[in-house]
């Protein structure tokens, strides 16, 4: 297993970082029927950025950190095995 990559919270987000975070944010808002400008959506955006800056780079895991969200069964079964 290779070294884990972590970023500091003051590290600037690159365009590809913002693109992934926007994709996750849009997906969560769409699946929940949430207005992207709502207070809830604002809190979700802050959470996603914090978790991303802590080192989570996988779209499914980012979606899963949102309260009330669950990992897709096939992702959980195949990707999170302990080594």
C-alpha positions as CSV (number, residue, x, y, z in Angstrom):
1,X,0.0,0.0,0.0
2,X,1.5,3.4,-1.1
3,X,1.7,6.5,1.0
4,X,-1.5,8.4,1.6
5,X,-1.8,11.9,0.2
6,X,-3.1,14.6,2.5
7,X,-3.4,18.3,1.9
8,X,-3.5,21.1,4.3
9,X,-6.7,23.1,4.7
10,X,-4.9,26.2,3.4
11,X,-3.7,24.5,0.2
12,X,-5.4,26.0,-2.8
13,X,-7.9,23.8,-4.6
14,X,-6.9,23.2,-8.3
15,X,-9.4,23.3,-11.1
16,X,-9.8,19.5,-11.1
17,X,-10.4,19.6,-7.4
18,X,-13.2,22.1,-7.8
19,X,-14.6,20.1,-10.7
20,X,-14.9,17.0,-8.6
21,X,-16.4,18.8,-5.6
22,X,-18.9,20.6,-7.9
23,X,-19.9,17.2,-9.4
24,X,-20.5,15.7,-5.9
25,X,-22.3,18.8,-4.6
26,X,-24.6,18.9,-7.7
27,X,-25.3,15.2,-7.4
28,X,-26.2,15.3,-3.7
29,X,-28.4,18.4,-4.3
30,X,-30.1,16.8,-7.3
31,X,-30.7,13.4,-5.5
32,X,-32.2,15.2,-2.5
33,X,-34.2,17.8,-4.4
34,X,-32.3,20.5,-2.5
35,X,-31.9,24.1,-3.7
36,X,-28.1,24.6,-4.2
37,X,-28.4,28.0,-2.6
38,X,-30.1,26.7,0.6
39,X,-28.5,26.8,4.1
40,X,-28.3,23.0,4.0
41,X,-26.5,23.0,0.7
42,X,-24.0,25.6,2.0
43,X,-23.2,23.3,5.0
44,X,-22.8,20.4,2.6
45,X,-20.4,22.4,0.5
46,X,-18.3,23.3,3.5
47,X,-18.3,19.7,4.6
48,X,-17.2,18.4,1.2
49,X,-14.3,20.8,1.0
50,X,-13.1,19.9,4.5
51,X,-13.3,16.2,3.9
52,X,-11.5,16.6,0.5
53,X,-8.8,18.7,2.1
54,X,-8.4,15.9,4.7
55,X,-7.5,13.5,1.8
56,X,-10.7,11.9,0.5
57,X,-10.5,12.0,-3.3
58,X,-13.1,9.3,-4.2
59,X,-16.5,10.6,-5.5
60,X,-18.5,7.8,-3.9
61,X,-16.8,8.3,-0.5
62,X,-17.3,12.1,-0.7
63,X,-21.0,11.4,-1.4
64,X,-21.1,9.0,1.5
65,X,-19.9,11.6,4.0
66,X,-23.1,13.5,3.6
67,X,-25.5,12.8,6.5
68,X,-28.2,10.4,5.5
69,X,-26.2,9.1,2.5
70,X,-25.1,5.5,2.0
71,X,-22.4,4.0,-0.1
72,X,-23.6,2.1,-3.1
73,X,-23.6,-1.6,-2.2
74,X,-21.2,-2.6,-5.0
75,X,-18.7,0.1,-4.0
76,X,-18.8,-0.9,-0.3
77,X,-18.4,-4.6,-1.1
78,X,-15.5,-4.2,-3.5
79,X,-13.5,-1.2,-2.6
80,X,-13.3,-0.9,1.2
81,X,-11.7,-4.2,2.1
82,X,-9.1,-4.0,4.8
83,X,-5.5,-4.9,3.9
